[in-house]
């Protein structure tokens, strides 16, 4: 077990990215070519759609803290609407994500779909969670409703809604072989 202070020092002084969950440090692994392509495609697609508006796409190197559960994590992409709020940590830690996007990998899929999504759903600022599968053509969209419940939709073709924008799955999976 490690304290939050010990984790922050560890993450700052060790190479790579490390998440912190329930007192444990979890090293982040490398990604596949498909994962990387999908992450880049999604970044470009969303950044172009959000240009000039209040929302911005943030990359995988930005650490996020979920105060409600104590999780520190590095989502594949984060969307912030309005002014970002940061904790005074090194490196900085985002406190107010509005959407979190994870590209699922074979090694992290179970954790990302289960425990990690449960953490994300507890964060009051998070209204949207996208899970983009890197092994098959599937985007799972979880949207918080006005009453606090969540609605799940699955997309294998067509478009997926990201706030007021529709993003074709063809853009997300562009150049990804054998899907």
N, C-alpha and C positions, 0 to 999 in steps of 0.2 A: 504494500500500500504506500502511496505517495500523497503528500498534501498538495493542494492547489499551488502553493508557493513553490514547492519543490518541482512540480511539473513545469511551471512557467520557466524556471531556471534551466531545467533539463531541455525543454523544447528550444530555448534560445541558444544553448551551447552545444547542441548535438546536430549533426548533419541530418538532412531529411525532415520529414514532417511527422509529428507524433500527436495522436489524439489522446484525450484524457477523459475516461469514463469510470465513474464509481471508484475513484482512487487508483485506477490502473492506467498505465501508459501503453498505448497501442501504436506501434510503428506502422506507417502507411507504406504500402508496397508499390512497385512500379505498375505501369499500365500496358495493356495490349495496344497494337496498332489501331484496332477498331475502336477501342475506348478513347484513344487520343483523337482520332478523326471525328468521332461524334462530339466530343467535348469542344473541339475547335469549331466545328460546324454550328453547334448550338450557340456558342459565344458570338460568332459572326451574325447568325440569323437574328438573335435577340438584340444585339448591340445596334444593328441597322434599324430594327423596328422601334427601339426606344430612343433613338437619336432625337434630340430636341425636347424630350419630355422629362418628367420628374424622376423616372426610374433609370437605373444604371445596372449593367451586368458587371459582376466582380468575379475574379478568377479563383482558381484552385489554391493559390498560395495565400489567400486571405483567411486567417483563422477566425472562427465564429465561436462565441460563448453563448450558451443557453442557460441563463440564470436559473430558470425554474428547475432544471435537473442537474446543473453543474457540469454539463458536457462541454468540452472544448473540442472542436472538430474543424476539418478542412473540407467542406463540401466541394464537389467538382465545379459548381457555379452557384453564385448567390445573386439575388436581385435586391437592390435597395432602392426604395422610393423616397424621395426627399433627402434631407441631410443625413448622412451616415453618423451613427453614434459609435464611438470607439472607447474601449477600456484603455487605461494608461499602462499598457503592457508593451514589452518589446519581444517580438514584433507586435504591432497593433492587433487588437482583437475587436472584430465587429460585434455589436450588441443588438442591432435592429434589422435583421434580414426580413424581407417581406416574402421572398420565395427562395426555396432551396432546390437545387437540381443535382441529382446524383446519376452518374453513368454507371450502370451495374456491371460488375466484372464477375467472372466465375468464382474468384476467391472471396469477394466481399458481398455478393448478392444477398445471402441469407441475413447477414448483419444489417445491411442497408435497408432491406425490406422490412425487417422486424424491429429490433431494438433502436436503431438509429431513427427510423421514421417515428417511433413512439416518442423519442426525445424531441424531434422537430415539432410534432403536434402540440407539445406542451408550451412552446414558445409563443407568447401572445402576439408578437408582431408577424408571425408566419401565417400567411393566408393560402399559400400554394406550395405543393411539393410535386416535383416531377421526377420519376424514376425512368431513365432511358436505358433499355436493355442493349448491351453490346454484343449479345450472342444470337439474338433473334429480333426481328422488327416488331417492337412493342414499346409503347410509352404509356406508363401509368400516371394518371393525373389525379392528385388528391387536392380538393378545394375545400377550404373552411366555409361553412354556411353562416348566415347571420346569427343563427341560434347556437353557434359553437360546434355543431356536428360537422362531420366531414363526408364529402361525396367522392367516391372513386369512379373514374372512368378509364377504360382501356382503349388504346388507339393502335391499330395495326396498319392503317392507311389513312389517306386524307390529311386532315389538319388536327393540331392540338392547340387549344386556346391557352395563351399566356397573358393573363389580364385581358386587355382589350384587343390584343393581337392574335391573329391566327397564323400558326407556323406549320407549313407542310412537312410531313414526315420525310418526304423526299429530300428536303434541305438538310435535315438532321442526319440522315443516313447517306448523304452524297459521298461517293467514293469508298464506301465500306463494302468490301468484297463479300460475296456469298451470304447475303441476308435477304 
